[in-house]
Amino acid sequence: MQIHHYEHGIHAIDSGYYRPDLDAIHFIVDGGEVAVIDTGTNHSVTRIVAALDELGCAPEAVRHVLLTHVHLDHAAGAGSLMQRLPNARLAVHARGARHLSDPRKLWDATVAVYGEDHVMNAYGALAPVPPERIEVVPDLAVLDLGRRQIQVLDTPGHARHHVVYHDSASGHVFCGDIFGLSYRELDRDGQAFIIPTSSPSQFDPQEAHQSIDRILALAPEAVYLTHFAQVRTVPRLGAQLHRMLDAYAALAERCRDTGDARYSLLHEGMKAIVLNEAHRAGWQPHDEQRLLEVLGLDIELNAQGLVSWLEATTPAGR
């Protein structure tokens, strides 16, 4: 298993979710203590324990498991992982805590959409976390880790229960999904390509703008994305995210009253937005198909998320 080693005691591994370099789990190691940021699925737990061993850290050294939010690609393995980490506490937004202590509603809702066989294969059974091991973290809460502190920032826009973690030692930020998706296989000449995620069902473009600005105000030299790992040139990426969020919202409004054709129009419009940004970034036409292949599932989910946003913002009776 490859471990990506960054500066300031920060590391990342691939969670093993679906395809390589899609879903990252991060570690901060300081003064003999460890924080794990997001857990991946149940299938990721053995990878996390193996990575701790390779980093020279016993499971007992993990002080914090920090969830950015409770979407299952980020948190399905939380309950099983906590069983392996006897001294850890699990940090999560107040809105997500109930789904960790009693995951039945989250499980049932996911199964209703995707089917039980798919959910079990993708995520594994959701184990509850004892309530006394859950730490609900409000905005601006501070957690100690070794010689550093980690501050929690409430950052809705992707989900109402989303937070990010600002590391005092590096100044870097662990962003989950609110600072977009950027896959390393799409890097060109050392420059990352990024897109916002509007996947269902709590996307809000105005809140996303505000959360991105809150991260940019910290002036981090690097941020860490669950999809995928470290990116730099943060102001440039932030500007791209803002530009694309405006394009997402404008696309959705154009498609608000298009009836049965709405999803297909949103899907084609989302592809056009991605390709427009690729042209701005200097991508050549012969590379466009590869871009759309890598981002294909995200484009579908983004279109679905815009449908959800339009449904949530359409006045009753319209």
LOTOR-39560 format. One record per residue (C-alpha): x, y, z; residue in one letter; residue number from 1. Coordinates in Angstrom, 1 decimal. Layout:
N
X/Y/Z/a/NUM .
...
This chain:
318
0.0/0.0/0.0/m/1 .
1.3/3.4/-1.0/q/2 .
1.4/6.1/1.6/i/3 .
1.7/9.7/0.4/h/4 .
4.0/11.6/2.7/h/5 .
3.6/15.3/2.9/y/6 .
5.3/17.9/5.1/e/7 .
4.3/18.7/8.8/h/8 .
3.6/15.1/9.7/g/9 .
0.7/14.8/7.2/i/10 .
0.1/11.6/5.2/h/11 .
-2.6/10.1/3.0/a/12 .
-3.6/6.7/1.7/i/13 .
-6.1/5.5/-0.9/d/14 .
-9.2/4.2/0.9/s/15 .
-9.8/1.6/-1.8/g/16 .
-13.2/2.9/-2.8/y/17 .
-14.2/2.0/-6.4/y/18 .
-11.0/2.9/-8.3/r/19 .
-7.4/4.0/-7.4/p/20 .
-6.9/7.6/-6.3/d/21 .
-10.6/8.4/-5.9/l/22 .
-11.0/8.6/-2.2/d/23 .
-8.3/9.6/0.3/a/24 .
-7.9/9.1/4.1/i/25 .
-5.5/11.5/5.8/h/26 .
-3.4/11.2/8.9/f/27 .
-1.7/13.8/11.1/i/28 .
1.1/12.5/13.4/v/29 .
2.4/14.8/16.1/d/30 .
4.2/14.0/19.4/g/31 .
3.2/10.4/19.5/g/32 .
-0.5/11.2/18.8/e/33 .
-2.5/10.7/15.6/v/34 .
-5.6/12.1/14.0/a/35 .
-7.4/10.2/11.2/v/36 .
-9.4/12.5/8.9/i/37 .
-12.4/10.6/7.3/d/38 .
-12.5/6.9/7.4/t/39 .
-13.7/5.7/4.0/g/40 .
-15.9/2.5/4.1/t/41 .
-15.8/-0.6/6.2/n/42 .
-13.5/-2.1/3.6/h/43 .
-11.0/0.7/4.4/s/44 .
-10.4/-0.2/8.0/v/45 .
-7.7/-2.8/7.5/t/46 .
-5.9/-0.2/5.2/r/47 .
-6.0/2.4/8.0/i/48 .
-4.6/0.0/10.6/v/49 .
-1.9/-1.1/8.2/a/50 .
-0.9/2.5/7.4/a/51 .
-0.7/3.2/11.1/l/52 .
1.7/0.3/11.5/d/53 .
3.8/1.5/8.6/e/54 .
3.9/5.0/10.1/l/55 .
5.2/3.5/13.4/g/56 .
2.0/4.3/15.3/c/57 .
0.0/1.9/17.4/a/58 .
-3.8/2.0/17.2/p/59 .
-3.7/3.2/20.8/e/60 .
-1.9/6.4/19.6/a/61 .
-4.9/7.6/17.6/v/62 .
-6.5/10.4/19.7/r/63 .
-9.0/11.8/17.2/h/64 .
-11.0/10.5/14.2/v/65 .
-12.2/13.6/12.4/l/66 .
-15.2/13.3/10.1/l/67 .
-15.8/16.1/7.6/t/68 .
-19.3/14.8/7.1/h/69 .
-21.2/11.5/7.2/v/70 .
-21.7/10.7/3.5/h/71 .
-20.8/7.0/3.3/l/72 .
-17.7/7.3/1.2/d/73 .
-16.3/9.4/4.0/h/74 .
-17.8/7.8/7.1/a/75 .
-19.2/4.3/6.6/a/76 .
-16.2/2.7/8.3/g/77 .
-16.3/5.0/11.3/a/78 .
-18.0/2.5/13.7/g/79 .
-15.8/-0.4/12.7/s/80 .
-12.7/1.7/12.9/l/81 .
-13.5/3.0/16.4/m/82 .
-13.6/-0.6/17.6/q/83 .
-9.9/-0.8/16.6/r/84 .
-8.8/2.5/18.1/l/85 .
-9.5/2.2/21.9/p/86 .
-8.3/5.7/22.9/n/87 .
-9.9/7.7/20.0/a/88 .
-12.8/10.1/20.1/r/89 .
-14.9/10.7/17.0/l/90 .
-15.4/14.4/16.0/a/91 .
-18.5/15.2/13.9/v/92 .
-20.9/18.0/13.2/h/93 .
-24.0/18.0/15.5/a/94 .
-26.3/17.2/12.5/r/95 .
-24.2/14.1/11.7/g/96 .
-23.8/12.7/15.3/a/97 .
-27.1/10.9/15.5/r/98 .
-26.4/8.9/12.3/h/99 .
-23.2/7.6/13.9/l/100 .
-24.7/6.5/17.2/s/101 .
-27.7/4.9/15.5/d/102 .
-27.0/4.4/11.7/p/103 .
-30.2/2.6/10.9/r/104 .
-32.0/5.6/9.3/k/105 .
-28.9/6.4/7.2/l/106 .
-28.6/2.7/6.2/w/107 .
-32.3/2.4/5.3/d/108 .
-32.3/5.7/3.3/a/109 .
-29.2/4.6/1.3/t/110 .
-30.6/1.1/0.7/v/111 .
-33.9/2.6/-0.5/a/112 .
-32.0/4.5/-3.3/v/113 .
-29.3/1.9/-4.3/y/114 .
-30.5/-1.5/-3.1/g/115 .
-29.1/-3.5/-0.2/e/116 .
-26.6/-5.7/-2.2/d/117 .
-25.0/-2.6/-3.8/h/118 .
-24.7/-0.8/-0.4/v/119 .
-23.3/-3.8/1.4/m/120 .
-20.7/-4.4/-1.4/n/121 .
-19.7/-0.7/-1.6/a/122 .
-19.7/0.3/2.1/y/123 .
-20.2/-2.7/4.4/g/124 .
-22.6/-2.9/7.3/a/125 .
-22.7/0.3/9.4/l/126 .
-21.6/-0.3/13.0/a/127 .
-22.8/2.2/15.7/p/128 .
-20.4/4.3/17.6/v/129 .
-21.1/4.5/21.4/p/130 .
-22.4/8.0/22.2/p/131 .
-19.8/8.6/24.9/e/132 .
-17.1/8.3/22.2/r/133 .
-18.6/10.9/19.9/i/134 .
-17.5/14.5/20.3/e/135 .
-19.9/17.0/18.7/v/136 .
-17.7/19.8/17.4/v/137 .
-19.3/23.3/17.0/p/138 .
-17.9/26.1/14.8/d/139 .
-14.5/27.3/16.0/l/140 .
-14.0/24.3/18.4/a/141 .
-10.3/23.5/19.0/v/142 .
-8.9/20.0/19.4/l/143 .
-5.4/19.3/20.8/d/144 .
-3.0/16.9/19.0/l/145 .
0.5/16.6/20.2/g/146 .
2.1/20.0/20.0/r/147 .
-0.5/21.4/17.6/r/148 .
-4.1/22.4/17.6/q/149 .
-6.8/21.7/15.0/i/150 .
-9.6/24.2/14.6/q/151 .
-13.1/23.2/13.3/v/152 .
-14.9/25.4/10.9/l/153 .
-18.6/24.9/10.0/d/154 .
-18.7/24.8/6.1/t/155 .
-22.1/24.0/4.6/p/156 .
-22.8/24.1/0.9/g/157 .
-22.1/20.4/0.0/h/158 .
-23.9/19.1/3.1/a/159 .
-25.4/20.9/6.1/r/160 .
-23.3/18.8/8.4/h/161 .
-20.0/19.5/6.8/h/162 .
-17.0/20.8/8.6/v/163 .
-13.3/21.4/7.7/v/164 .
-10.2/21.1/10.0/y/165 .
-7.5/23.8/10.1/h/166 .
-4.2/22.6/11.3/d/167 .
-2.2/25.1/13.3/s/168 .
1.2/23.6/12.6/a/169 .
1.1/23.7/8.8/s/170 .
-1.7/26.2/8.2/g/171 .
-3.2/23.7/5.9/h/172 .
-6.9/22.7/5.8/v/173 .
-8.6/19.3/5.5/f/174 .
-11.6/20.1/3.3/c/175 .
-13.6/16.9/2.7/g/176 .
-15.8/17.8/-0.3/d/177 .
-16.5/21.5/0.2/i/178 .
-13.4/22.6/-1.7/f/179 .
-14.2/20.4/-4.7/g/180 .
-12.9/17.3/-6.4/l/181 .
-9.4/17.2/-8.0/s/182 .
-8.0/13.9/-9.2/y/183 .
-4.2/13.6/-9.6/r/184 .
-4.6/11.8/-12.9/e/185 .
-5.9/15.0/-14.3/l/186 .
-3.0/17.1/-13.2/d/187 .
-1.3/18.9/-16.2/r/188 .
2.2/20.4/-15.9/d/189 .
2.0/20.3/-12.2/g/190 .
-1.3/22.2/-12.1/q/191 .
-4.4/20.6/-10.6/a/192 .
-7.9/20.7/-12.3/f/193 .
-10.8/21.0/-9.9/i/194 .
-14.6/21.0/-10.0/i/195 .
-17.2/21.7/-7.3/p/196 .
-19.4/18.8/-6.2/t/197 .
-23.1/19.5/-6.2/s/198 .
-24.1/15.8/-5.5/s/199 .
-27.4/15.2/-3.7/p/200 .
-29.0/16.2/-1.7/s/201 .
-28.0/19.3/0.3/q/202 .
-26.1/21.3/-2.2/f/203 .
-26.5/25.1/-1.8/d/204 .
-24.4/27.3/-4.1/p/205 .
-24.5/30.4/-2.0/q/206 .
-23.4/28.5/1.1/e/207 .
-20.7/26.8/-0.9/a/208 .
-19.4/30.2/-2.0/h/209 .
-19.3/31.4/1.6/q/210 .
-17.5/28.2/2.8/s/211 .
-14.9/28.4/0.1/i/212 .
-14.2/32.1/1.0/d/213 .
-13.9/31.1/4.6/r/214 .
-11.2/28.6/3.6/i/215 .
-9.4/31.0/1.3/l/216 .
-9.4/33.6/4.1/a/217 .
-7.1/31.3/6.1/l/218 .
-4.5/31.6/3.2/a/219 .
-3.4/27.9/3.3/p/220 .
-0.5/26.9/1.1/e/221 .
-2.2/23.5/0.7/a/222 .
-5.5/21.9/1.2/v/223 .
-6.4/18.2/1.4/y/224 .
-9.4/16.8/-0.4/l/225 .
-11.0/13.5/0.1/t/226 .
-11.1/13.3/-3.7/h/227 .
-8.0/13.4/-3.9/f/228 .
-5.3/14.4/-1.3/a/229 .
-3.1/17.5/-1.4/q/230 .
-3.5/20.4/-3.8/v/231 .
-1.7/23.7/-3.8/r/232 .
-2.1/27.0/-5.7/t/233 .
-5.2/27.3/-3.5/v/234 .
-6.2/30.9/-4.6/p/235 .
-6.3/29.8/-8.3/r/236 .
-8.4/26.7/-7.4/l/237 .
-10.7/28.8/-5.3/g/238 .
-11.3/31.1/-8.2/a/239 .
-12.1/28.2/-10.4/q/240 .
-14.6/26.8/-7.9/l/241 .
-16.3/30.1/-7.6/h/242 .
-16.6/30.5/-11.3/r/243 .
-18.0/27.0/-11.8/m/244 .
-20.5/27.4/-8.9/l/245 .
-21.9/30.4/-10.6/d/246 .
-22.1/28.4/-13.8/a/247 .
-23.9/25.5/-12.0/y/248 .
-26.5/27.9/-10.5/a/249 .
-27.1/29.6/-13.9/a/250 .
-27.5/26.2/-15.6/l/251 .
-29.9/25.0/-13.0/a/252 .
-32.0/28.2/-13.3/e/253 .
-32.2/27.8/-17.1/r/254 .
-33.4/24.2/-16.6/c/255 .
-35.9/24.9/-13.8/r/256 .
-39.0/24.7/-15.9/d/257 .
-38.0/22.1/-18.5/t/258 .
-40.1/19.2/-17.2/g/259 .
-39.1/15.7/-18.1/d/260 .
-36.1/16.9/-20.1/a/261 .
-34.6/18.6/-17.0/r/262 .
-32.1/15.9/-16.0/y/263 .
-30.7/15.3/-19.5/s/264 .
-30.3/19.1/-20.0/l/265 .
-28.5/19.4/-16.7/l/266 .
-26.2/16.5/-17.5/h/267 .
-25.3/17.9/-20.9/e/268 .
-24.9/21.4/-19.4/g/269 .
-22.6/20.1/-16.7/m/270 .
-20.4/18.5/-19.3/k/271 .
-20.2/21.8/-21.2/a/272 .
-19.2/23.6/-18.0/i/273 .
-16.4/21.1/-17.3/v/274 .
-15.1/21.4/-20.9/l/275 .
-15.2/25.1/-20.8/n/276 .
-13.0/25.1/-17.7/e/277 .
-10.7/22.6/-19.4/a/278 .
-10.3/25.0/-22.4/h/279 .
-9.4/27.8/-20.0/r/280 .
-6.8/25.5/-18.4/a/281 .
-5.2/24.8/-21.8/g/282 .
-6.5/21.3/-22.3/w/283 .
-6.3/20.1/-25.9/q/284 .
-9.4/18.7/-27.7/p/285 .
-7.8/15.3/-28.0/h/286 .
-7.7/15.0/-24.2/d/287 .
-11.3/16.0/-23.6/e/288 .
-12.7/12.4/-23.8/q/289 .
-10.3/11.3/-21.0/r/290 .
-11.4/14.2/-18.9/l/291 .
-15.1/13.3/-19.3/l/292 .
-14.3/9.6/-18.6/e/293 .
-12.6/10.4/-15.3/v/294 .
-15.3/12.9/-14.2/l/295 .
-18.2/10.9/-15.7/g/296 .
-19.7/9.7/-12.4/l/297 .
-19.2/13.1/-10.8/d/298 .
-20.9/14.8/-13.7/i/299 .
-23.9/12.5/-13.3/e/300 .
-24.0/13.1/-9.5/l/301 .
-23.7/16.9/-10.0/n/302 .
-26.6/16.9/-12.4/a/303 .
-28.7/14.9/-9.9/q/304 .
-27.7/17.3/-7.1/g/305 .
-28.9/20.3/-9.2/l/306 .
-32.2/18.5/-9.6/v/307 .
-32.4/18.2/-5.8/s/308 .
-31.5/21.8/-5.4/w/309 .
-34.2/22.9/-7.9/l/310 .
-36.8/20.8/-6.1/e/311 .
-35.8/22.2/-2.8/a/312 .
-36.0/25.8/-4.0/t/313 .
-39.2/25.6/-6.2/t/314 .
-42.1/27.3/-4.4/p/315 .
-45.0/25.0/-3.6/a/316 .
-47.7/25.0/-6.2/g/317 .
-45.4/26.2/-9.0/r/318 .
